[in-house]
Amino acid sequence: MPESELGMRALTVLKMNKSKIYSLGIHYMHGVNPLNMVYLSNMYTYGAENSANKIYQCWFKDSKWSNALTSTCGPAPGYVPGGPNRSYSGGQSFG
């Protein structure tokens, strides 16, 4: 999205007086939620105390990018994984 379009969208939100409603979604993604979890990957360097440590995708399986706390590099910071899944019933394996 071009920066000008992003600016116009922000201006539209302000004109509609909906900024408080939209800010709730941003706050939720940044840790104001029942899990107190930042829904962005590996954000510890940027001040998060509890961010998504792992992206469950076969690309990252048992690699240096698999986990922010236990692997060499962890996933790239700032990615939005799927978030918690209440219907998930399996283990943490990729198999």
VMD Tcl script that builds the backbone (N, CA, C; Angstrom):
set m [mol new atoms 285]
animate dup $m
set s [atomselect $m all]
$s set {name element resname resid chain x y z} {
  {N N MET 1 A 0.850 -1.169 0.000}
  {CA C MET 1 A 0.000 0.000 0.000}
  {C C MET 1 A 0.899 1.236 0.000}
  {N N PRO 2 A 0.669 2.149 -0.921}
  {CA C PRO 2 A 1.466 3.377 -0.940}
  {C C PRO 2 A 1.274 4.179 0.344}
  {N N GLU 3 A 2.314 4.906 0.736}
  {CA C GLU 3 A 2.249 5.690 1.973}
  {C C GLU 3 A 1.127 6.719 1.926}
  {N N SER 4 A 0.873 7.283 0.754}
  {CA C SER 4 A -0.200 8.277 0.656}
  {C C SER 4 A -1.554 7.647 0.964}
  {N N GLU 5 A -1.758 6.408 0.507}
  {CA C GLU 5 A -3.023 5.730 0.797}
  {C C GLU 5 A -3.151 5.443 2.290}
  {N N LEU 6 A -2.060 5.042 2.908}
  {CA C LEU 6 A -2.071 4.790 4.348}
  {C C LEU 6 A -2.413 6.070 5.108}
  {N N GLY 7 A -1.839 7.177 4.684}
  {CA C GLY 7 A -2.140 8.463 5.307}
  {C C GLY 7 A -3.598 8.858 5.143}
  {N N MET 8 A -4.147 8.618 3.960}
  {CA C MET 8 A -5.554 8.945 3.720}
  {C C MET 8 A -6.469 8.081 4.577}
  {N N ARG 9 A -6.117 6.815 4.732}
  {CA C ARG 9 A -6.927 5.940 5.591}
  {C C ARG 9 A -6.889 6.419 7.037}
  {N N ALA 10 A -5.717 6.814 7.495}
  {CA C ALA 10 A -5.594 7.314 8.868}
  {C C ALA 10 A -6.421 8.585 9.045}
  {N N LEU 11 A -6.390 9.467 8.058}
  {CA C LEU 11 A -7.173 10.699 8.118}
  {C C LEU 11 A -8.670 10.394 8.136}
  {N N THR 12 A -9.100 9.425 7.332}
  {CA C THR 12 A -10.510 9.020 7.307}
  {C C THR 12 A -10.949 8.493 8.663}
  {N N VAL 13 A -10.109 7.684 9.295}
  {CA C VAL 13 A -10.436 7.151 10.623}
  {C C VAL 13 A -10.611 8.295 11.618}
  {N N LEU 14 A -9.713 9.276 11.577}
  {CA C LEU 14 A -9.825 10.416 12.493}
  {C C LEU 14 A -11.096 11.222 12.233}
  {N N LYS 15 A -11.420 11.429 10.948}
  {CA C LYS 15 A -12.624 12.192 10.612}
  {C C LYS 15 A -13.891 11.461 11.045}
  {N N MET 16 A -13.867 10.149 11.008}
  {CA C MET 16 A -15.035 9.364 11.398}
  {C C MET 16 A -15.130 9.228 12.915}
  {N N ASN 17 A -14.122 9.744 13.624}
  {CA C ASN 17 A -14.070 9.650 15.084}
  {C C ASN 17 A -14.113 8.193 15.554}
  {N N LYS 18 A -13.438 7.340 14.823}
  {CA C LYS 18 A -13.398 5.919 15.164}
  {C C LYS 18 A -12.028 5.505 15.689}
  {N N SER 19 A -11.154 6.457 15.939}
  {CA C SER 19 A -9.784 6.104 16.308}
  {C C SER 19 A -9.724 5.282 17.593}
  {N N LYS 20 A -10.617 5.529 18.551}
  {CA C LYS 20 A -10.598 4.764 19.792}
  {C C LYS 20 A -10.943 3.301 19.528}
  {N N ILE 21 A -11.926 3.060 18.681}
  {CA C ILE 21 A -12.324 1.687 18.359}
  {C C ILE 21 A -11.175 0.953 17.672}
  {N N TYR 22 A -10.536 1.603 16.694}
  {CA C TYR 22 A -9.446 0.957 15.974}
  {C C TYR 22 A -8.217 0.770 16.859}
  {N N SER 23 A -8.006 1.680 17.792}
  {CA C SER 23 A -6.836 1.540 18.663}
  {C C SER 23 A -6.972 0.331 19.586}
  {N N LEU 24 A -8.198 -0.085 19.888}
  {CA C LEU 24 A -8.382 -1.272 20.725}
  {C C LEU 24 A -7.780 -2.509 20.063}
  {N N GLY 25 A -7.928 -2.632 18.752}
  {CA C GLY 25 A -7.342 -3.762 18.027}
  {C C GLY 25 A -5.825 -3.741 18.066}
  {N N ILE 26 A -5.255 -2.570 17.927}
  {CA C ILE 26 A -3.796 -2.429 17.990}
  {C C ILE 26 A -3.298 -2.783 19.387}
  {N N HIS 27 A -3.975 -2.284 20.412}
  {CA C HIS 27 A -3.580 -2.598 21.790}
  {C C HIS 27 A -3.694 -4.099 22.057}
  {N N TYR 28 A -4.735 -4.726 21.524}
  {CA C TYR 28 A -4.923 -6.167 21.712}
  {C C TYR 28 A -3.737 -6.932 21.121}
  {N N MET 29 A -3.310 -6.557 19.904}
  {CA C MET 29 A -2.168 -7.229 19.269}
  {C C MET 29 A -0.867 -6.978 20.015}
  {N N HIS 30 A -0.790 -5.851 20.709}
  {CA C HIS 30 A 0.439 -5.504 21.417}
  {C C HIS 30 A 0.416 -5.875 22.892}
  {N N GLY 31 A -0.474 -6.784 23.284}
  {CA C GLY 31 A -0.386 -7.362 24.616}
  {C C GLY 31 A -1.509 -7.057 25.589}
  {N N VAL 32 A -2.441 -6.197 25.227}
  {CA C VAL 32 A -3.567 -5.920 26.118}
  {C C VAL 32 A -4.673 -6.917 25.772}
  {N N ASN 33 A -4.485 -8.154 26.215}
  {CA C ASN 33 A -5.408 -9.251 25.932}
  {C C ASN 33 A -5.336 -10.244 27.090}
  {N N PRO 34 A -6.227 -11.222 27.137}
  {CA C PRO 34 A -6.250 -12.149 28.278}
  {C C PRO 34 A -4.943 -12.908 28.512}
  {N N LEU 35 A -4.140 -13.106 27.475}
  {CA C LEU 35 A -2.874 -13.828 27.630}
  {C C LEU 35 A -1.694 -12.897 27.924}
  {N N ASN 36 A -1.927 -11.592 27.913}
  {CA C ASN 36 A -0.839 -10.610 28.045}
  {C C ASN 36 A 0.289 -10.931 27.081}
  {N N MET 37 A -0.071 -11.261 25.857}
  {CA C MET 37 A 0.899 -11.709 24.859}
  {C C MET 37 A 0.885 -10.791 23.646}
  {N N VAL 38 A 2.062 -10.388 23.205}
  {CA C VAL 38 A 2.195 -9.631 21.971}
  {C C VAL 38 A 2.063 -10.623 20.822}
  {N N TYR 39 A 1.106 -10.396 19.930}
  {CA C TYR 39 A 0.867 -11.326 18.826}
  {C C TYR 39 A 1.775 -11.035 17.634}
  {N N LEU 40 A 3.012 -10.723 17.905}
  {CA C LEU 40 A 4.038 -10.554 16.881}
  {C C LEU 40 A 5.206 -11.439 17.285}
  {N N SER 41 A 5.893 -11.988 16.310}
  {CA C SER 41 A 6.968 -12.933 16.622}
  {C C SER 41 A 8.234 -12.231 17.106}
  {N N ASN 42 A 8.889 -12.851 18.091}
  {CA C ASN 42 A 10.245 -12.502 18.523}
  {C C ASN 42 A 10.463 -11.002 18.742}
  {N N MET 43 A 9.639 -10.382 19.558}
  {CA C MET 43 A 9.715 -8.937 19.768}
  {C C MET 43 A 10.422 -8.539 21.063}
  {N N TYR 44 A 11.201 -9.427 21.634}
  {CA C TYR 44 A 11.884 -9.142 22.902}
  {C C TYR 44 A 12.870 -7.986 22.775}
  {N N THR 45 A 13.574 -7.903 21.656}
  {CA C THR 45 A 14.537 -6.826 21.431}
  {C C THR 45 A 13.850 -5.465 21.425}
  {N N TYR 46 A 12.573 -5.448 21.082}
  {CA C TYR 46 A 11.818 -4.200 20.968}
  {C C TYR 46 A 10.971 -3.908 22.203}
  {N N GLY 47 A 11.215 -4.626 23.303}
  {CA C GLY 47 A 10.571 -4.311 24.564}
  {C C GLY 47 A 9.434 -5.215 24.996}
  {N N ALA 48 A 9.050 -6.176 24.187}
  {CA C ALA 48 A 7.965 -7.081 24.588}
  {C C ALA 48 A 8.462 -8.033 25.670}
  {N N GLU 49 A 7.635 -8.285 26.650}
  {CA C GLU 49 A 7.982 -9.233 27.710}
  {C C GLU 49 A 7.467 -10.629 27.409}
  {N N ASN 50 A 6.445 -10.746 26.578}
  {CA C ASN 50 A 5.845 -12.037 26.250}
  {C C ASN 50 A 5.325 -11.976 24.819}
  {N N SER 51 A 6.160 -12.358 23.853}
  {CA C SER 51 A 5.721 -12.332 22.458}
  {C C SER 51 A 5.667 -13.752 21.906}
  {N N ALA 52 A 5.172 -13.889 20.694}
  {CA C ALA 52 A 5.088 -15.203 20.057}
  {C C ALA 52 A 6.505 -15.733 19.842}
  {N N ASN 53 A 6.800 -16.875 20.431}
  {CA C ASN 53 A 8.147 -17.442 20.350}
  {C C ASN 53 A 8.342 -18.318 19.132}
  {N N LYS 54 A 7.287 -18.868 18.622}
  {CA C LYS 54 A 7.400 -19.880 17.582}
  {C C LYS 54 A 6.313 -19.670 16.545}
  {N N ILE 55 A 6.659 -19.882 15.287}
  {CA C ILE 55 A 5.678 -19.889 14.209}
  {C C ILE 55 A 5.556 -21.335 13.764}
  {N N TYR 56 A 4.390 -21.901 13.937}
  {CA C TYR 56 A 4.197 -23.314 13.603}
  {C C TYR 56 A 4.011 -23.460 12.102}
  {N N GLN 57 A 5.108 -23.656 11.411}
  {CA C GLN 57 A 5.134 -23.827 9.967}
  {C C GLN 57 A 6.301 -24.748 9.662}
  {N N CYS 58 A 6.142 -25.627 8.705}
  {CA C CYS 58 A 7.184 -26.626 8.430}
  {C C CYS 58 A 8.511 -25.999 8.000}
  {N N TRP 59 A 8.515 -24.783 7.497}
  {CA C TRP 59 A 9.771 -24.139 7.117}
  {C C TRP 59 A 10.700 -23.980 8.312}
  {N N PHE 60 A 10.135 -23.748 9.493}
  {CA C PHE 60 A 10.939 -23.458 10.675}
  {C C PHE 60 A 11.202 -24.682 11.533}
  {N N LYS 61 A 10.766 -25.839 11.104}
  {CA C LYS 61 A 10.877 -27.061 11.905}
  {C C LYS 61 A 12.334 -27.359 12.258}
  {N N ASP 62 A 12.614 -27.430 13.551}
  {CA C ASP 62 A 13.938 -27.812 14.061}
  {C C ASP 62 A 15.080 -27.092 13.352}
  {N N SER 63 A 14.964 -25.800 13.200}
  {CA C SER 63 A 16.024 -25.025 12.562}
  {C C SER 63 A 16.494 -23.934 13.520}
  {N N LYS 64 A 17.466 -23.160 13.101}
  {CA C LYS 64 A 17.950 -22.087 13.964}
  {C C LYS 64 A 16.940 -20.947 14.075}
  {N N TRP 65 A 15.857 -21.023 13.289}
  {CA C TRP 65 A 14.802 -20.008 13.333}
  {C C TRP 65 A 13.530 -20.523 14.009}
  {N N SER 66 A 13.564 -21.685 14.614}
  {CA C SER 66 A 12.321 -22.307 15.078}
  {C C SER 66 A 11.739 -21.696 16.349}
  {N N ASN 67 A 12.544 -21.202 17.273}
  {CA C ASN 67 A 12.002 -20.718 18.539}
  {C C ASN 67 A 12.821 -19.529 19.036}
  {N N ALA 68 A 12.153 -18.475 19.448}
  {CA C ALA 68 A 12.842 -17.259 19.898}
  {C C ALA 68 A 13.646 -17.476 21.169}
  {N N LEU 69 A 13.220 -18.417 22.005}
  {CA C LEU 69 A 13.891 -18.620 23.289}
  {C C LEU 69 A 14.932 -19.727 23.273}
  {N N THR 70 A 14.782 -20.721 22.411}
  {CA C THR 70 A 15.667 -21.886 22.477}
  {C C THR 70 A 16.532 -22.110 21.249}
  {N N SER 71 A 16.276 -21.460 20.134}
  {CA C SER 71 A 17.104 -21.677 18.946}
  {C C SER 71 A 18.092 -20.524 18.774}
  {N N THR 72 A 19.014 -20.678 17.856}
  {CA C THR 72 A 20.081 -19.702 17.650}
  {C C THR 72 A 19.555 -18.318 17.291}
  {N N CYS 73 A 18.659 -18.241 16.325}
  {CA C CYS 73 A 18.173 -16.946 15.831}
  {C C CYS 73 A 16.725 -16.641 16.199}
  {N N GLY 74 A 15.900 -17.642 16.200}
  {CA C GLY 74 A 14.470 -17.419 16.398}
  {C C GLY 74 A 13.828 -16.903 15.124}
  {N N PRO 75 A 12.504 -16.854 15.081}
  {CA C PRO 75 A 11.837 -16.339 13.886}
  {C C PRO 75 A 12.105 -14.845 13.723}
  {N N ALA 76 A 11.937 -14.359 12.524}
  {CA C ALA 76 A 12.136 -12.932 12.274}
  {C C ALA 76 A 11.172 -12.121 13.135}
  {N N PRO 77 A 11.613 -10.991 13.671}
  {CA C PRO 77 A 10.730 -10.191 14.520}
  {C C PRO 77 A 9.621 -9.515 13.718}
  {N N GLY 78 A 8.460 -9.410 14.342}
  {CA C GLY 78 A 7.376 -8.637 13.762}
  {C C GLY 78 A 6.395 -9.378 12.887}
  {N N TYR 79 A 6.566 -10.672 12.715}
  {CA C TYR 79 A 5.599 -11.428 11.921}
  {C C TYR 79 A 4.347 -11.680 12.752}
  {N N VAL 80 A 3.204 -11.703 12.097}
  {CA C VAL 80 A 1.941 -11.972 12.779}
  {C C VAL 80 A 1.559 -13.423 12.520}
  {N N PRO 81 A 1.821 -14.306 13.494}
  {CA C PRO 81 A 1.382 -15.692 13.319}
  {C C PRO 81 A -0.126 -15.781 13.521}
  {N N GLY 82 A -0.673 -16.954 13.387}
  {CA C GLY 82 A -2.118 -17.123 13.486}
  {C C GLY 82 A -2.703 -16.775 14.835}
  {N N GLY 83 A -1.924 -16.774 15.884}
  {CA C GLY 83 A -2.442 -16.496 17.217}
  {C C GLY 83 A -2.957 -17.750 17.881}
  {N N PRO 84 A -3.518 -17.629 19.059}
  {CA C PRO 84 A -4.008 -18.804 19.774}
  {C C PRO 84 A -5.172 -19.448 19.023}
  {N N ASN 85 A -5.251 -20.740 19.121}
  {CA C ASN 85 A -6.302 -21.483 18.431}
  {C C ASN 85 A -7.004 -22.364 19.451}
  {N N ARG 86 A -8.194 -21.992 19.863}
  {CA C ARG 86 A -8.882 -22.720 20.930}
  {C C ARG 86 A -9.292 -24.126 20.530}
  {N N SER 87 A -9.373 -24.418 19.235}
  {CA C SER 87 A -9.771 -25.763 18.821}
  {C C SER 87 A -8.573 -26.679 18.576}
  {N N TYR 88 A -7.350 -26.180 18.778}
  {CA C TYR 88 A -6.155 -26.998 18.579}
  {C C TYR 88 A -6.076 -28.060 19.663}
  {N N SER 89 A -5.893 -29.311 19.267}
  {CA C SER 89 A -5.871 -30.393 20.258}
  {C C SER 89 A -4.634 -31.271 20.159}
  {N N GLY 90 A -3.749 -31.011 19.218}
  {CA C GLY 90 A -2.562 -31.843 19.040}
  {C C GLY 90 A -1.405 -31.394 19.901}
  {N N GLY 91 A -0.272 -32.027 19.699}
  {CA C GLY 91 A 0.939 -31.650 20.407}
  {C C GLY 91 A 1.626 -30.515 19.689}
  {N N GLN 92 A 2.876 -30.301 20.020}
  {CA C GLN 92 A 3.627 -29.228 19.397}
  {C C GLN 92 A 4.561 -29.740 18.318}
  {N N SER 93 A 4.309 -30.902 17.782}
  {CA C SER 93 A 5.168 -31.446 16.736}
  {C C SER 93 A 4.612 -31.080 15.368}
  {N N PHE 94 A 5.445 -31.203 14.375}
  {CA C PHE 94 A 5.038 -30.892 13.014}
  {C C PHE 94 A 4.578 -32.132 12.266}
  {N N GLY 95 A 4.740 -33.294 12.872}
  {CA C GLY 95 A 4.461 -34.555 12.204}
  {C C GLY 95 A 3.061 -34.865 12.162}
}
mol reanalyze $m
mol bondsrecalc $m
mol representation Tube
mol addrep $m
